[in-house]
C-alpha cells in the first residue's frame, strides 16, 4: 500500500487502483512520483518521434496516457470507473471526451479562438473530465501542448516557470485557483496562467 501523501489538489488513489502499481516495492508518494517521472520522460521522447496529426482522438488520448504512465500502472490508458474528488461521472467520460475532442478540432479548423485561448479551454475541459484514475493533470498539460503543436504549430505553454507543479508551491496554488475559477466560467486567471497577456 502506497502512503499517499499527495499534494493539495491531487487525486487520491483508492486501494484497487494502488493494486495496479507494477512495482510492489513502492511505498511512498515520493517514490511513486520519481518512478512516474521516469516514465513521463520516456513518453515525451516517444512524442518527439510522433509525426501523425491524429491527436484529437480517443485512441490518441489513451495511447498518450499509456506512454506516460504504462510502465508504472497496469490500468494506464483505461478510463476510471470510480468517483473522485474531481471529474465527471465515470459513465460520461467517453461521451464528454469525444465532445471535447470534436470541439477542439472545430476551434482549430475555424480559428474560433487564438491558439493559447483554445489551449486553455481545451486543458480546462480535459482536467474537468478527469478521464483516468491518476495522472490527469500531467496528461492534460502534455496533451494541451500536443494540441498547440499539432493543430496550431505553436510552442508549448510554460506550465511550471521553474517550479515543480507536482509539489505544493505558489505556482501550483495559482494553477489550481485558475482551474477553479474556470469551473465557474471565469477564464481570466487561466488565460494569464498560460501566457495570454492583457
C-alpha positions in Angstrom: 0.0 0.0 0.0 1.3 3.4 -1.0 1.4 6.1 1.7 -0.4 8.6 -0.4 0.9 11.9 0.9 -0.4 13.7 -2.2 0.0 17.4 -2.8 -3.1 19.7 -2.4 -5.5 19.2 -5.3 -4.1 15.8 -6.3 -6.4 12.9 -6.9 -6.2 10.3 -4.1 -5.7 6.7 -5.2 -8.1 4.1 -3.9 -6.8 0.7 -2.8 -7.9 -1.1 -6.1 -6.1 1.5 -8.2 -3.0 1.2 -6.0 -3.1 -2.6 -6.7 -2.4 -1.7 -10.3 1.1 -0.4 -9.5 3.5 -2.7 -11.4 6.3 -2.0 -8.8 5.3 -3.6 -5.5 8.3 -2.1 -3.7 6.9 1.4 -4.0 5.5 2.5 -0.6 5.7 6.4 -0.6 4.3 9.1 -2.8 7.9 10.4 -3.3 9.0 7.0 -4.7 5.9 6.9 -6.9 6.5 10.4 -8.2 10.1 9.6 -9.1 9.0 6.4 -10.9 6.3 8.2 -12.8 8.6 11.0 -13.8 11.0 8.5 -15.5 8.0 7.0 -17.4 6.9 10.5 -18.4 10.3 11.3 -19.8 10.1 8.1 -21.9 6.6 9.2 -23.0 7.9 12.7 -24.0 10.7 11.0 -26.1 8.0 9.0 -27.9 6.1 12.2 -28.5 9.1 13.8 -30.2 9.1 11.0 -32.7 5.3 11.0 -33.2 4.6 12.6 -36.6 0.9 11.9 -37.1 -1.6 14.7 -36.6 -4.4 12.5 -35.3 -4.1 13.8 -31.8 -7.7 14.7 -31.3 -9.0 11.1 -31.0 -10.0 8.9 -28.1 -7.3 6.4 -29.2 -4.5 9.0 -29.1 -5.6 10.3 -25.6 -5.5 6.7 -24.3 -2.2 6.0 -26.0 -0.6 9.1 -24.6 -1.6 8.1 -21.1 -0.2 4.6 -21.6 3.1 6.1 -22.9 3.3 8.5 -19.9 2.2 6.0 -17.2 2.1 2.5 -18.6 5.4 1.4 -17.1 4.0 2.2 -13.6 0.3 1.4 -13.8 -1.4 -1.6 -15.3 -4.6 0.4 -15.8 -2.8 3.2 -17.8 -5.0 4.3 -20.7 -8.1 2.9 -19.1 -10.9 5.3 -18.1 -11.6 5.5 -14.4 -14.6 3.6 -13.1 -14.9 5.3 -9.7 -15.9 8.7 -8.5 -13.1 11.1 -7.5 -12.7 14.4 -5.7 -12.8 15.9 -9.2 -14.2 15.0 -12.5 -17.5 14.0 -14.1 -19.5 10.8 -13.6 -17.3 7.9 -14.9 -20.1 6.7 -17.1 -20.0 10.0 -19.0 -16.2 10.1 -19.7 -16.2 8.6 -23.2 -19.0 10.8 -24.5 -17.7 14.0 -22.9 -14.2 13.4 -24.1 -15.4 12.8 -27.6 -17.4 16.1 -27.5 -14.3 17.9 -26.2 -12.1 16.5 -29.0 -14.7 17.4 -31.7 -14.9 20.9 -30.2 -11.2 21.3 -30.1 -10.9 20.2 -33.8 -13.6 22.7 -34.7 -11.8 25.5 -32.8 -8.6 24.8 -34.7 -10.1 24.4 -38.1 -12.2 27.6 -37.8 -9.9 29.8 -35.8 -12.6 30.2 -33.2 -10.1 31.2 -30.6 -6.4 32.3 -30.7 -4.1 29.3 -30.1 -3.4 29.9 -26.4 -7.1 30.6 -25.6 -8.1 27.4 -27.4 -5.4 25.5 -25.5 -6.6 26.9 -22.1 -10.2 26.0 -22.8 -9.1 22.5 -24.0 -7.0 22.0 -20.9 -9.7 23.1 -18.5 -12.3 20.7 -20.0 -9.9 17.8 -20.1 -9.0 18.3 -16.5 -12.7 18.7 -15.6 -13.5 15.4 -17.3 -10.6 13.7 -15.4 -10.7 10.6 -17.5 -8.1 8.4 -15.8 -7.6 7.1 -12.2 -4.4 9.1 -11.8 -2.0 11.4 -13.8 -4.8 13.6 -15.2 -3.1 16.9 -14.7 0.2 15.8 -16.2 -1.6 14.1 -19.1 -3.8 17.1 -19.7 -0.8 19.6 -19.7 1.1 17.4 -22.2 -2.0 16.8 -24.3 -2.6 20.5 -24.4 1.0 21.2 -25.6 0.5 18.5 -28.3 -2.8 20.2 -29.3 -0.9 23.5 -29.6 1.9 22.0 -31.6 0.0 19.8 -34.0 -3.1 22.0 -34.6 -1.6 25.5 -34.4 2.2 25.0 -34.9 2.5 26.9 -31.6 5.2 26.5 -28.9 4.2 24.7 -25.6 2.9 26.5 -22.6 5.4 27.4 -19.8 3.4 25.5 -17.2 5.9 25.4 -14.4 8.0 28.5 -14.8 10.9 26.9 -12.9 8.6 25.3 -10.3 7.5 21.7 -9.8 3.8 21.7 -10.4 3.5 18.4 -8.6 4.8 20.0 -5.4 3.0 22.4 -3.1 4.2 25.9 -4.1 2.7 29.2 -5.3 2.7 28.2 -9.0 0.6 25.1 -8.2 -1.7 27.2 -6.0 -2.2 29.7 -8.9 -2.8 26.8 -11.3 -5.5 25.2 -9.1 -7.1 28.6 -8.5 -7.2 29.3 -12.2 -8.9 25.9 -12.9 -11.4 26.5 -10.1 -12.3 29.9 -11.5 -12.7 28.4 -15.0 -15.1 25.9 -13.4 -17.3 28.9 -12.7 -16.9 30.2 -16.3 -14.2 32.8 -15.3 -11.2 32.1 -17.6 -9.1 35.3 -16.9 -6.8 33.6 -14.4 -6.3 30.6 -16.6 -5.6 32.8 -19.6 -3.0 34.7 -17.7 -1.5 31.4 -16.4 -1.0 30.1 -19.9 0.6 33.3 -21.1 -2.2 35.4 -22.6 -1.4 39.0 -21.7 -3.9 41.8 -21.4 
